[in-house]
Amino acid sequence: MNNISLLSHRKEEPEKGILYLVGTPIGNLNDISQRALNILQNASLVACEDTRQTKKIMNKFNFSNKLISFNKHNSLIKIPQIIKDLKEGKSIAIVSDAGMPGICDPGEDIARSLKSEGIDIICVPGACAAITALVSSGLPSSKFVFEGFLPKKKIDREKILLEISKNEKTTILYESPKRLSKLLKELLEFCGGDREIMVARELTKKFEEHVGNNINNVIEFFRDKDIIGEITIVIKGINKKDLNLNKSIIKKDLNDLIDAGLSLSAASKYLAKKNGLKKSEVYNLI
Ligand code: SAM
């Protein structure tokens, strides 16, 4: 596998044998870049998650191109075909329904497969809901964690919720409107009602809405509402003071359990499980 590609001196026109991952708008079609339009119009073909969405862009900007479908259901079959086309000298653009391909959308697998074949990939950047929400939230943005959609399985989900509750970095989540209330209740349970949060709904669209400022207020705002539209959630990290407060509570619990007759090892094991820590982390508090 060749990891060194000379990607300088690129031309504006799509080049033979190159795969372009093209970012498209997350709502407002005017957010597409001139470069993205140029690649979509002039690539040998455009592989899209949903041809209807891509046609909307082409219709608005008055051009057309050959479209093929490329999504999570057919990617196993389509990737070898795309590799063959690229090796024969075609230029191919990949677009998802909205935003950046590869971010909770098809794109990641093909990028990995192509890299291992030594084929060049160029990303034409565009809108991304996670970054748009983060920047408009006003929450710390220099260090953040993107978790995408939380897993559905309870045990996996709670593991990540626990990590979020203890993380000092801002976390960004995607969620469907149907499941927002459930997620907010879980965040209340794991992070507490005072944790700062912003729910961004319908970013870049006509009815864009930012709902903050802490979990209690957000739950209150959405109570008994029919929630529709697309949702991204930004959660402020725990601050060091609260984290230390957490540690001093655990330390006190540890001492209480030892006073009540438990061994240090048993008490640490119990509190580690309860607080989602490693046994050694609790043990070392003493
Ligand atoms: N690739 C996309 C990106 O770059 O943001 C994300 C695709 S993911 C399948 C779709 C999820 O992104 C939605 O369920 C929602 O959580 C979030 N999202 C997409 N558009 C949004 C918008 N306009 N406002 C808020 N969230 C949005």
Boltz pocket constraint, residues with backbone or C-beta under 6 A from the ligand:
constraints:
  - pocket:
      binder: B
      contacts: [[A, 26], [A, 27], [A, 96], [A, 98], [A, 99], [A, 100], [A, 101], [A, 102], [A, 103], [A, 104], [A, 105], [A, 127], [A, 128], [A, 129], [A, 130], [A, 173], [A, 174], [A, 175], [A, 176], [A, 200], [A, 201], [A, 202], [A, 203], [A, 204], [A, 205], [A, 230], [A, 231], [A, 232]]
      max_distance: 6.0
